[in-house]
Amino acid sequence: MTTSTGPGPGAARLVLLTLAAGQFLMALDSSVMNVSIATVADDVGTTVTGIQGAITAYTLVMAMCMIPGGKVGALIGRRRAFMIGCVVYGCGSLTTALAPNLPVLLLGWAFLEGVGAALILPAIVALVAGNFPTERRATAYGLIAAAGAVAIALGPLIGGVATTYFSWRWVFAGEVLVVLGILALARRIADAPSRGRPRIDVAGAVLSALGLGTFVYGVLRSDEWGWFKPKPGAPSGLGISLVVWLTLAGLLLLWLFLRWESRLAERHGEPLVDPSLWGNKQLTGGLTMFFFQYLLQMGVFFVAPLYLSVALGLSALTTGARLLPLSVTLLAAAVLIPRFLPDVSPRRVVRLGFLAMLAGAVVLMAALDANAGAEVVTVPLLLVGLGMGALASQLGSVTVSAVPERQSAEVGGVQNAVTNLGASIGTALAGSMMIAALTSSFLTSVEQNPAVPAAAKAKATTELQSGVAFLSDTQLKTALEEAGMSPEGVQATLSANAEARLDGLRAALATLAFAAVVALFFTHRIPTTQPRSPQA
């Protein structure tokens, strides 16, 4: 393999800006519209459930297409796959911006943008490997990962500004302009030519897509259907939630996918993913860390905005502004660690990163209080951002340096599939634990409060066993007054709800802290020395 010396300083900055802009766009869609769901639903003539379904569909399409998308980059060229993905994504953004109804929104937002993202994200991983020498890749991967995380942090702020002062449609129209800028700059990106006659493992692509899609769909439905015991009205099989059967079916399909890939490799075919990759300790260690990073990352981005916007009643703009401290330390760590500590042990940085995220979750859990204000999130978010930046500065380089450069596109597909799984499980796990603790705490408080009428207690116990909604005081007060509850009962219920909300948030944060500790047990698979030269 030819050793890449990389572009000059000026060209390198443009290449990095182009790839980081692509990563920023891909991550932005997962957070920017969460604060505008109700507005979008009214605008396209559907329900909040319909818009949530579109968000779920976007995640599913990405999950299903990510591994095949990585293979496409290896077959047709990474830059070509990146540019085709940008065109598809841009068409999806334009379709979404003009969508008059839900079906068109699903076509643009869920399908076209999902397919585009599945081509772009694996290509970004491979293009960094092809455009930067090994000693500069940690910085490049750190900045690109930071761009994605910053997009998630800024998403609520961008969505809030657009929805409040303009229209949510302008967000997607702006994405089209960014895509055009990326395409104009992409010609400066160096590309490695594809090798051999292009082929794709169709059976492997189908099995991987069905396996990942089924598993992720099951996880995403856990909050609505229940993890094990089916919630009232939820689908079930043999008395067990359909979530269990979907996740088991997804795992079985993924096992069949791995068996098929091994068999194909034994017959000297062209598998979608080289089975030998799974025996690579450094690669699997890096992928495991990516899984836990995104599980924790998306869990924090689920919990913190809920506390700010629902428990404290802050606006979308103020909520977004309160999340900005995370971006500061994230960028600082992602940029400065590779620059000032180029020879640092990746394993040590990764361990310190998870410890920082653990500390952030624990500090926030301890700081949550009924009388606390928005300022309590500042220090925890600074710690979480520091941890995320530390991980971002190392993991991309760890995974790609574990394989020859010709396999970087395949690694990119697998890596983004793993991060997608981690993000889905992190959000679902935090949400499930929060609702379970919220329900238990709320029902206990209501039962023990003499100000709540006996009839209301019985009704609450019967109707809320499947889960209490995470409601603001205003939403709950309106519902209680419409139900005819006395002022004393309303006040008692509001107090119970306020404390139960905090218990739910603490439970979610405790779950994330536990996941951070578990991640530490797998850090021994990360190398202790920085890669210095590309592998053959």
N, C-alpha and C positions, 0 to 999 in steps of 0.2 A: 504494500500500500504506500502511496506517495504521502510523505509528511507535509502537512499544510503549514506554511509559515504565516498564513493569514493576511488580510488586507492591511494597507497602511493605516495610520491613526485616524485620518479624516474619513476614509472609506469605512473603516471599522465602526466608527461612531454612527454612520448612516445605516450600515447593516444592522447594528444593534438596535437603533431606533426603529427600524422597519419591523424587525422581529418582535420587539417589545410592544409595538403598537398592535401587532396581530394578537399577541397574548392578552393585552389589555382589553381588546374588543371581545374576545372569546369569554373572558371572565365577567365582563360588564353585564352581559345579558342575564346572568344568574342572580343578580342582585338589584339591578336598576329599577325593575318594575314591581318589586315586592311592595313598595310604598304606594303604588298607583293601581293596584289590582281592581279596586272598586270603580275607579274612574274609567279604566280600560273596558271593564265589563259593561258599564252603561253606554260607552261610546260605540261599541260593536254589537250592542243588543243581545248580551248574554248574561250569565250569572257569574258570581265570584268563583263558583266551582268550575265553570267552563274555563276561566282564565288559569286557575290552578292546574287544570288538566293540560292546558297548553304548555305550562312550565314543566310539568311532569313529562310530557311528550318530548320536549326539547332535550331533557336529560336522557330519556330513553334512546332517542335517535343517536345521540353522541355515544352513549355506552355501547350500542349495538354496532356502530360503524367504526369505532376507534381502531381496533386491531386491523381490520381490512384496510382502513385508511392509511395506516402506517406502511402496509405492504404496497399500496399503490404508489407511494412516494419512492419506494425502492425500485419499482418497475419502470416508472415513467420519468424519474428524476425528481429530486426533492423540491427544487425551485418551481418546476412546472406544477407539481402537486400543490404547493403553497399558493401559487397564483390562481390556479383553477379553483381551489378552495375559497380564495378571497372573492372571486367572481361569483361563485355560488352563494356565498355568505352575503355579499352585497345585494344580489338579487332577492335574497330572503329578507334583508333589512328593508329594501324598497317596497316589497310586497306587504310587509308588516306595517310600514308607515302609511300605506294607502288602504289597508284592509277595511272593508265596509262591514264585515261580519266575522263570526268565529271560524268558519271553514277556511276562509282566506287567511286569517291570522294563523291558523294551524299550519297551513301550507308554507307561509313565509317564515314564521317564528320557529315552529317546531321542526318541520322537515328540512327546508332549504338551509336554514342557519345551522341546524344540527349536522347535516351532511357536510356543509362547508367547514365547520369546526373540526369534524373528524378527519378532514384532509389537512387542515392548517396546523393543528397542534402537534401531531407526530412529525410533520415536516420541519417545524421550528426546532425541535430537539436535534434532528439530523443536520439542519443548516448551521446551527451553532458549531457542531462538531466539524463541519466541512469548511467553515470560514474563520475559525480561530484556532491558534495553536493550543496545545494542551495546557500550558501554563496560564493562558488567558481565559480558559473556558469557565473556570469557577466564577470569575467576575461576571462573565456574560450570562451564564445560567442564573446567577444570583439576581442580576438586574431584570431578567425576563420573568423569573418567578415573582419577583417583587412587583413588577408591573401588573401581573394577574391579581395578586393579593390586594394591591392598592385599588384596583378596579372594583373589587368586591367591597372594600371599605368605602369608596367614594360613590358606589352605586346608589345607595339611598339618598345621598345628597344631590346627585345629578338628577335622579328621578323625581325627587321632591321639588327642585327648582323648575324642571321642565313642566311638571304637572301643575304647579302653583301659578307660574307666570306665563307659560306658553301652552304646550300640549305634549302629552306623552309621545305623540307621533314624531315630534322633532328629535327625540333621542335616536330613533331609528333612521330618520333622514340624515342626522349627523353621522351615524355609522357608515352610511353610503359614501359620504365625503371622505371619511377616514380611509375607507377601503380604496377609493380612487387614489389617495395619496400614497398608500402602501404599494399599490400596483405600479405607480410611477417610480418609486424608489427601489422596487424589487429587482430591477435590471442590474443593480450593482452587486447583488448577492451572487457569490460564486456557487456553482453547482457541480456535483460529481455525476458523471454520466452513468446511466443505468447499465448494468452488465448482463450479458446473455439475452436470450429471447424472453420477452415478457410473458410470464404465466402467473396465474393466480389460482390458489387452492380454493375452488368454489365450495366444496364440501366443508372445509375448515372454516371458511368465511361464514357460511350459514350456521354451523354449530356454535362458533364463538359469538355471533350476533344473537342467536336465540338464547344461548346460555346467559350472557351478560344482561340482555334485555329482560329476560324472565326474572333473574335474580334481583336486578335493580328495581323492577316494577313491584315485586313483592315487598322489598324494603320500603319503597316510597308509599305503599298502601298500609304500612303497619300502623300509622297513627289513626287512620280511619277505620281499619278492620280489626285491629288488635294483633299483638305478636303471636299469642298462643290461643287464648280463650277468645272466641269471636264476640265482638260487640253486638248489641241488639241491632238486628237488621242487616248485619254484615254477612257476606257469603262464607260458607264453611264446608268442610268435608269431614265426615266421621266425627263431628263435634269439635273439630280443630279449625282455627282460623285459616283461611285460604293463603295467608301470608306464609305459613309454614310449608304448605305444599308448593307454592311458587318458588320459594328460596331453595327447597330441596330439588325441585325440577331444574332450576337454573344451575345448581352445583353438579347435578348428574350430567347435564348437557356439556358443561365445561370439562368434566372428567372425560366424556366421550370425545370432546375436541382434542384434549391432550393425548388420548390414546390414538386418535386418528393421525395426529401430527407425528407421533413416534413411528407409527406404521408406515407412513408416507416417507419419512426420512430413511427408514430401513430399506425401502425399495428404491432409494436414490431419486426420489421425487423432489418437488419444491414445496415444502410445507409453508403455511402462512407464517408460522413462528418456529424457528429452529429449536427443536427439543433440547439441544445441548445447553441452551440459555438457562434452563431451570436448574442445571447443576453448577452454575456460576455463583459462587458464594457472595462475591462482591455485588453482583447485579441483583440477586434476590434480596440481599441485605438492604440495598438502596431502595428497591421497590417496596419492601416492608416499611421502611421509614417514610416513604412517600405516602403510603396508605394511612399511617397514623398521623402524619402531619396534616393531611387534608381532613381526616376525621375530626381532629381537634380544631382545626382552622374553621371549618364550616359549623361546628358545634358552637364555637365562640361567637361567630357572626349570626347565629340563630338566637343565642341567649341575650347578648348585650343589647341589640336593638329592641327586643321585646321588653326588657327592663326599662329602657329609656322612653320608648314610644307608648307602651301600654301602662306599665306600673307608674311611671312618672308623668305620663300624658304629654310628652314633648312632641313638637311638630316634626315632620320628616326632615326639614332643613336643620333643625337643632340636633336631631338624632344623628344625622350624617356628620355634622360638625364635631360632635362628641366622640365620634369614631376616628377622627383624624390623628390623634396621638399615636395610635397603632401604626399608621402609615409612616410616621416620622422615624420611629426606631426600627421598623422593618427595612426601610430603604437604607438607613445608616448601617445596619448590620450587614445587609446583603452586599453593599458596596465596599465598606471599609474593612471587613474581615479579610477578603481576598487581597485587598490592596496593601494593608499594613502587616498582615500575617500570612504571607503566601506559602510558608512552609508549615503551617499549623497542622496538627493531626485532625483529619476530618472526623474521626470517631469522637475526639474530645469536643469539637464544636457541636456535633450533632447531640451529644449527651447534654451539653450545657444548654442547647436550644430547647430540648424537651424539659429540662429542669426549669428554665425560664417560663415556659408555657404552663408547667405545673404550678409554679409559684403564682403566676397571674390568676389561674383558676381558683387557687386556694385563697388568695388575698381578696378577690372579688366575692367569693362565697362568704368570707368572714365580714366583709364590709356591708353586705346587703342588710338593710334595716328599714323598718316602716318610716322612719324619720330621715333617712339618708337622701341626699340629693344626687344630681347627675355627676357631681365631681368625684364620687367614689369610684367611678369606672376608669379614671385617668391613669392612675398608677398600674392597676391590673392590665389595662390595654397596652401601656408602654412595655410591660414585661412580656405579654403575649407577642407583641410586634417584634421585640428583640429576639424571642425564640424563633418566630417564623422566619425572620431575616437570617438568623444563623443557619437554620436548616436550608433555606433557599441558596445560601452561599456555597453549599457543599454537595447537596444530593444530586443535582443535575450532572455535575462533573463525575461524581462517583458512579452513576449508572452507565453513562456513555463511555467512560474510560474503561469499563469492565469488558467491552467487546470491541472487535475490529470496527473501523469506521464504516465499512460497507453494511454493517448490521444496525447502524444507528437509527435508521428509519423504523425498523422492526421494533427496536427498543422504545422508540418514541410512541408507537402505537400501544404497546403493552403498558408503558409508564402512564400514559394518559387514561388508559382503561382502569388501572389501579387507583389513580387519584380520583377518578369518577366514582368508583366503588367506595372509597374512603369518604368522599364528600356526602354521598347518599346515605351511608350508614351513620355518619356523624350527625347529620341533621335529624334523621329518623330516631336515632338513639336518644339524643338530647331532648327531642320533642316528646317521645314516649315516656321517658323518666320524669320530665316536667309535668305532664298531664297526670300521670299516676300519683305523684306526690301532691300535686295541687288538689286532685279529687279527694284523696284520703284526708288531707288537712282541712279542706273546706267542709266536708261532711262531718268530721269530728267536731269542729268548731260550732257548726250549726246545731248538732245534737246536744252539745253541752251548754248552749246559750239559752237562758230562760226567756229572753226577749223575742225569740223566734217562735211563732205560733206552732202548736203541735201538728196542725194540718200541713203547714209549710214544711216541717221537718220530715213528715212521712212522704210528702210529695218529692222532696229533694232526694231522700234516700232511694226512692223507687226510680226516679227519672235520671239521676246523675251518676249511677253506679258505672255506666259505660265511659264516663269521663266528663269533667267539667271544662268548659271552654275558657281559654285565657282571655278574660274580659277586662276592659278598663272600668273604673268606677262609674263613669258616665254611662257606658253601655249597660252595666248591670243595674244602675239606679233607674234608668228608663224602663227596663224590662220589669223590674219589681213594682214600680208605680203603676205600670199598665196592668199588672196582675192584681192590683188592688191591695197590696200589702201595706200595713200600717207604717207610719214614719219611724216608730221604734224598731219594728222588724226590718225595715229597709236599712237603717243605720247599723243594726247588728249584723246583717248579712254583708254589708259593705266592708265592715271591719274584718269579718271572717274571710272574705274574698281577698282583701289586701294582704293579710298574713299568709293565706294559702298560696297566693301568687309568689311571694318570696320563698316559701318552702319549695314550690315547684322549681323555681330558678336555682335554688341551692342544690336540689337533687340533680338537676341537669349538669351543674358545674362539678358536683362530686363525681358524676359519671365520667366527665371529661378528664378530671384529675386522675381518676383511676386508669383511664386509657393512657395517659401520659406516663404513668408508672410502668404499665405493661410494656409500653414501647421501649423503655430503658433496658428491658431484658433482651431485646433483639439488637441492640447497638453494637454488640461484639462482632457482627458481620460487616461492619463498616471498616475500611482500611485505616491504618494509623499514619500513613504517609500519602502525600499528594502525588497524583500521577504526573510524570514528567515528559513522557514521550508517547506518541500514539502506538497502539499495538498493531502487530502485523495481521 
